Amino acid sequence: MTPRKKLEGLVAATVTPMTPDGRINLSVIRQYVDYLTSAAMLCCVETVNGTTGEGLSLSIQERKQLAEEWMCQGKDKLDHVIIHVGALSLLESQELARHAAAIGASGIAVIAPSFFKPTNKDELLGFLQKVASEAPTVPFYYYHIPAMTGVKIRVEELLDGIREQIPTFQGVKFSDTDLLDLAQCINKNEREQFVFLYGVDEQLLSALAIGANGAVGRLQKMYFLFFGSTYNYLGRKTNLMLQAFAKPDLALARKYQFLMGEFLSFVIKLGFGVAQTKAVMTSVSGIPMGPPRLPLVSASEEFIAKAKAKLESIVWPDGD
Ligand SMILES: CC(=O)N[C@@H]([C@@H](O)[C@H](O)[C@H](O)CO)[C@@H](O)CC(=O)C(=O)O
């Protein structure tokens, strides 16, 4: 496999900008990249076309266009662009994997198919292997998000012998609240060959504690990574939390986590999902992210006003 720059830092799960009439809006991606690298202080971007990016609501053609645009605009600015290539149809997923390889993606991620679902580890592995083998030089990540897919096969179980079947396997985008499963994965990963990208932003500090349990060195090597939708607009604050944890200044790290939690808990009560993430991101960055695609519907004006007021009312420890 071609040596690539080490994957480290925060990874934003990107939204897919759309025009008011619901078409993908490639024209703002350059601005989006600049925003992420400057204001949000991120150097990686993922997943183009993931959950937050409404990947499964897009056509194959749209997904390819978006992937190409992110690769083009991210060149020399983003260290990594990981492309989500999961689909309900194996053939479509394979086509997207080949495309991601052809345009030079830093990695591909795949969720479990979620209409006809794999019922055990071997079925899931079979699907993942057939996708990964279409991009034999591209680092491969399993994207575990059971709340969305309904596929609850434990990652700990999936990891056993996975490299024999998927030589490009690099790790897991772990977007689940089951910290026992995550802890077991980290604990078993003695040779440190895999990375775990944790994706429940409001629980990041707890996951950090689990990752740091084995050895602080893991954290220093950024062996344990974080991705999520909130890093689109709270990336800078999350980076400050990571710095406080590494120091270690746990009281300060907790303060950041609690304040992020205060915002998320507030918006979750109002009803929070991809549509609302798009609205918050539009309001914070000034980049028109547009509406989501049906069946998702735009966030209400009331939500937008309340979320904005809440975010502005938070007094962060760095004085911002
Ligand atoms: C279900 C969901 O959308 N989860 C988000 C989180 O970042 C989530 O928005 C955040 O923790 C707030 O609840 C990410 O894990 C999604 C994600 O990684 C992706 O879009 O690729």
The ligand as an ORCA input file, in Angstrom:
! r2SCAN-3c Opt
* xyz 0 1
  C     -25.875      9.658     14.136
  C     -24.944     10.757     13.758
  O     -25.271     11.568     12.923
  N     -23.756     10.753     14.349
  C     -22.747     11.749     14.055
  C     -22.306     12.409     15.344
  O     -21.296     13.335     15.052
  C     -23.497     13.136     15.995
  O     -24.050     14.068     15.091
  C     -23.059     13.891     17.246
  O     -22.463     13.010     18.138
  C     -24.254     14.611     17.909
  O     -25.154     13.687     18.458
  C     -21.536     11.103     13.367
  O     -21.156      9.975     14.090
  C     -21.918     10.770     11.925
  C     -20.789     10.510     11.024
  O     -19.720     10.162     11.410
  C     -20.899     10.681      9.586
  O     -21.722     11.439      9.137
  O     -20.102     10.084      8.861
*
